[in-house]
Amino acid sequence: MTLGLQFGAPGVYFEPVRPIAEPQAVHLDETGFVGIAARGPINKPVKITGWSDFVRWYGGLPRRDRGEQPTLLAHAVQAYFAQGGRTAWIVRVGSTDSKCATAGFAAEGRESLRLEAANEGSWGNQLSITLRFTISAEFVVDDAWTEANATRFAKTVAECTRATVVSPDTNIVMVDVRSPMTAADVARAAAARGLLVSVWTSTRIRVVTHLDVTPAQVDEAATILREVLERG
């Protein structure tokens, strides 16, 4: 018995015509690249859809002024997209021992800050970091506290007969130095003992008491300045 056949007249039969599958177009606008790049994930495929993606991920064409070695990967990818390529898979090859560049910052009384480059390679050593600080709205200056410290400081320094202290009405203390010393002489001698004062004029120095200065620190600073003035 023959299945799928319909017999007609003797010796004549019909067989259904099966459609011939049409050839399907093969995409030639998607490919993969493996090579060396200045930066980017190591040994991990990344899908990109344009040259700008490659620049963002892998740094673009090698630049000798940045110490990057010439490679063919970037040139090949650039040419691929220039000729109509739409999608590329990039694998940056590198040693599994490669390390990411790091930088650390520490501030007194604060948790240290550690930064790490996004991926491995010496490119991270060329990164620059700028730290900015913003004072929050909750920051309040206690004028009474700072002015009290300024008055405390002025009282101790005024015990010295070789200087005249201007009575403070803020957290700023002005001290007039008597000859033969100059304001610059006093500033240098005070700095040598860890006390920083500003030279206001040739015969006047300026001292500021800040909010974070304790009374004990004020007394210590005033004593240092008084001793510097007395020694001449």
N, C-alpha and C positions, 0 to 999 in steps of 0.2 A: 504494500500500500504506500502510495506517495502522498504525503501531507502537503497542504498548501497549493495543490494544483486543481484546476477546474478543467475537466475534459470536455471537448466539443465533438466535432466530427472525428471519425476514425483517423488516428495518426496526428491529430491537431490538439494542442493544449495551450493554455495561457499561464504565464508566470508573472506575478506582480512585480513591477519595477521599483526597486528600492532607491530612494534619493541618495545621491552621492554627496557626502559631507564636504562643504566648502572649506578651503584652507583658511585658518584663522591668522590674523595679523599678529606678529610677534613684536612686542614692545622693544625698541632698541634705544629708548630714552631713559633707561634706568640701569645703572651699573654700580659696581663696587670698586673702591680704591684702597690699597693697603700701602702704607709708606711711613716716612719719618716727617714729623711736623714740629714746629717750635713749641706748641702747646696743645692742650686738648686732652680728653680722656685717653688713657693708654689701654690698648688691647680690648677696646670696647667699640662695637659698631654704632655709628651715629648717622641718622638719616638727615640729609640736607636737601634743600630744593632750590638752591641758588648760590652764586659765588659769594654773596654777602653773608650767607650762613657759614660758609667755610672760613671767611675772614673772622667772623665772630667767635667761632669755635676753635679754630686752629691758627689764627694769626695772619693769614694771607701769605703773600710771597715772602721768602726769606730775606732778611735785611742784614747785611754785613755790619752796619753801624750799630746793631744791637747784639753783635756777636753770634748771629744765627748761621749755621752751616747751610750751604746751598743743597737743596734736595729737589727731586723731580715731582713729588706728590702735588704740591701746590700748582705747578705749571700744568700738570695733566688735568687736574680738576678745573682749572680756569679755562683751558681749551675745550674741555667737554661741555661746559655750560655755554661757552661762546658759540658752539656749533649746534645748539638746540637741545642739549641734554636737560632733562627736567628733574630727575631724582638721582641722588647718588648716596651710597653708603660708604662712610669713611671709617677706616680703622687706623689709628695712629699706633705704630708699633714702638715698643720701648722695653727697657729692662724692668723686671718686677721689683728690683731694688731701688728704683728711682724714688726720690723723695720730693715732697712739696716744700717750697720755701715758707718760712715762718717768721713772725716778728712778735715781740712781746712788749708790753708796757705795764708799768706798775706805778701806783700812786699811793701815798701814805694814807693808811686807813681805808683803802679801797681794795677790792678784789682785783688781782692782776688780769690784764686783758691779753689774750693770745690770738693772733690772726694767722691764717694759713691760706696759701694760694689755692685757687680752685682745682688745680691739677699739677702733676709732676713736671719737673724741668727747671732749668736755670732761668727761664723767662721770668719766674716769680721774683728773682733777686733784683729785677729792674723796676718793680712796683714801688710807688711812693705813697705814703700815708699822711693824711692831714687830719689832725684832731681838732675839733671845735667844741666849745662848751657854751651852753645856754643856761642862764640863770632862770630858774623857775619863778612863777608868780608868787610862790609861797615864801620866797626869800625876803626877809624883813631885816632891816638894819636897826639895831638898837642904839640910837643916838646917845641915850643917857649912859649906857654902858661904856661906849667908846670915849665920850667926853669925860667921864669920871676917870678913866684910865689916863687920858691926856693930862688932866689936872694932877693926878698922882705922879705922873712922870715929871711934869714941870716942877713940882714941889721939891723933888729930890735933886734935880739938876740945879735948881736955884740956890742950893747950899754952896755951890762953887762960886768963889769970888772972882773968877776969871771969865765969867760969862754973864750975860743978861738974858733972862727968859721972858719972852712976851707972854702975858697971861692968856691961856687958850680959852676960846669960847666954842670950839668945835673939837674934833679929834685930831687936830693939827697943832703941833707945838713948834714955835719958831725960837731959835736960840741965836743970840748975837755973840760972836766970838771976839775977844779982845786981842790986840796986838801983843806979841809978835806972831801969834798963830793966825792962820787963815782958815776959812771954811773948808777948803780942800785938804789942808793938813789934818783937821779934825776928822773929816770923812775917811781919809786913808787910815788913820790910827784906829778909828772905831771899827772899820771893816776888818782890820787885822785881828780884832778880838771878836768878830762874828756879828757886829752890829752895823746895819746898813742905814745911813742917813743921806739925805739929799742936800747938795750944795745949791742954796737958793741965790745967794750973792757971794761976793768975795769974803764977806764977813758974817754971813748968816747961813745957818743950816736949818733944814726942815725935817721934822719927825712926824710920822703918822701912826696912830694907834688903831689897829683894826679890830674887828669884832671877835676874831678867834684868839686874841691875845689875852692871857690871864693876868691877874694882878701880880702874881709872882714873876712872870716874865717881864712885866712893866718895870718892876723894881730892879730886876737884874739889868735890863737895858739902861735904865736911868743911872745906875751905879757905874756901869761901864763908861757912859758918856761923861759923867762927872769926873771920874778918875783920869780919863783922857784929857779933859780940859785942865785939871789941876796940875798934871805933869807938864803941860805946855809943849 
